[in-house]
């Protein structure tokens, strides 16, 4: 048996351990807030890119008259915004996962948070939207 296992902990040690646990919880919550901010930003970029594409898709009379010089420009801008939003969220999710792995104690299991699962779903939605706009077919 080790001396540290048998010796009772004093009040200062107990308080220090409790404060350390609270500091880890605060750090995890801050990481979750950061990921949620990335989700919000990426979702708005994906949505705005899709809206630009759909808005200009329903202007065939303008295309027929030849008033639009570059008819592919709105589609390209929409694709760019969708790609940027999806890639930014994928990078933020990867960074979040690595940060939590570095902060967590080895004996504690890694728990998937709600914001992490939502980020994965938004990345999938961004990829589906990208291919739908790129191939001009799909559920939209």
C-alpha positions in Angstrom: 0.0 0.0 0.0 1.1 3.5 -0.7 1.3 6.2 1.9 -0.9 8.5 -0.2 -3.7 6.0 -0.4 -3.9 5.5 3.4 -3.4 9.1 4.6 -6.6 11.0 5.0 -7.0 14.1 2.9 -7.0 17.5 4.6 -9.6 20.2 3.9 -7.3 22.1 1.6 -6.7 19.1 -0.6 -10.4 18.4 -0.9 -11.2 22.0 -1.8 -8.3 22.1 -4.4 -9.6 18.9 -6.0 -13.2 20.3 -6.1 -12.0 23.5 -7.6 -10.0 21.6 -10.3 -13.0 19.6 -11.2 -15.0 22.9 -11.5 -12.3 24.4 -13.7 -12.4 21.5 -16.0 -16.2 21.7 -16.2 -16.0 25.5 -17.0 -13.4 24.8 -19.7 -15.6 22.1 -21.3 -18.6 24.4 -21.2 -16.5 27.2 -22.9 -15.5 24.7 -25.6 -19.1 23.8 -26.1 -20.1 27.4 -26.5 -17.3 27.9 -29.0 -18.5 25.0 -31.1 -22.1 26.2 -30.9 -20.9 29.6 -32.3 -19.2 27.8 -35.1 -22.4 25.8 -35.8 -24.5 29.0 -35.9 -22.0 30.7 -38.3 -21.7 27.7 -40.6 -25.4 27.1 -40.7 -26.0 30.7 -41.7 -23.3 30.5 -44.4 -24.8 27.3 -45.8 -28.3 28.7 -45.7 -27.3 32.0 -47.3 -25.4 30.1 -50.1 -28.4 27.9 -50.7 -30.8 30.9 -50.7 -28.7 32.8 -53.2 -28.7 29.7 -55.5 -32.5 29.2 -55.2 -33.3 32.9 -55.6 -31.5 33.2 -58.9 -32.7 29.8 -60.0 -36.3 31.2 -60.4 -35.4 34.1 -62.7 -35.6 32.3 -66.1 -37.1 35.3 -67.9 -34.0 37.4 -67.0 -31.8 34.6 -68.4 -33.9 34.3 -71.6 -33.6 38.1 -72.3 -29.9 37.9 -71.8 -29.8 40.6 -69.1 -27.6 38.5 -66.9 -23.9 38.5 -68.1 -22.7 35.5 -66.0 -25.7 33.2 -65.3 -23.5 30.8 -63.4 -22.2 33.4 -60.9 -25.0 33.0 -58.3 -24.6 29.3 -58.4 -20.9 29.5 -58.0 -21.2 32.0 -55.1 -23.8 29.7 -53.4 -21.5 26.7 -53.8 -18.6 28.8 -52.4 -20.6 29.8 -49.3 -21.9 26.3 -48.8 -18.3 24.9 -49.1 -16.8 27.5 -46.8 -19.5 26.9 -44.1 -19.2 23.1 -44.3 -15.3 23.1 -44.2 -15.2 25.7 -41.4 -17.6 23.6 -39.3 -15.6 20.4 -40.0 -12.4 22.1 -38.9 -14.0 23.6 -35.8 -15.5 20.2 -34.9 -12.1 18.5 -35.3 -10.4 21.2 -33.2 -13.1 20.8 -30.5 -12.7 17.0 -30.4 -8.9 17.3 -30.0 -9.2 20.0 -27.4 -11.6 17.9 -25.3 -9.3 14.9 -25.6 -6.4 17.0 -24.4 -8.3 18.5 -21.4 -10.1 15.3 -20.2 -8.4 13.1 -17.7 -7.4 9.7 -19.1 -9.6 7.8 -16.7 -12.7 9.6 -17.7 -14.5 8.4 -20.8 -15.1 10.7 -23.7 -18.7 11.7 -23.9 -20.3 13.0 -27.0 -22.1 16.3 -26.3 -25.2 17.5 -28.0 -23.4 20.3 -29.8 -20.9 17.8 -31.2 -23.7 15.6 -32.6 -25.5 18.6 -34.0 -22.2 19.8 -35.6 -21.8 16.3 -37.3 -25.4 16.6 -38.6 -24.9 20.1 -39.9 -21.7 19.0 -41.7 -23.8 16.2 -43.4 -26.5 18.6 -44.3 -23.9 20.9 -45.8 -22.4 18.1 -47.9 -25.9 17.0 -49.2 -26.7 20.7 -50.0 -23.4 21.1 -51.8 -24.0 18.0 -54.0 -27.6 19.0 -54.6 -26.5 22.4 -55.9 -23.5 21.1 -57.8 -25.5 18.4 -59.6 -28.7 20.5 -59.8 -30.9 17.7 -58.4 -31.7 16.3 -55.1 -34.3 16.8 -52.4 -34.6 20.6 -53.1 
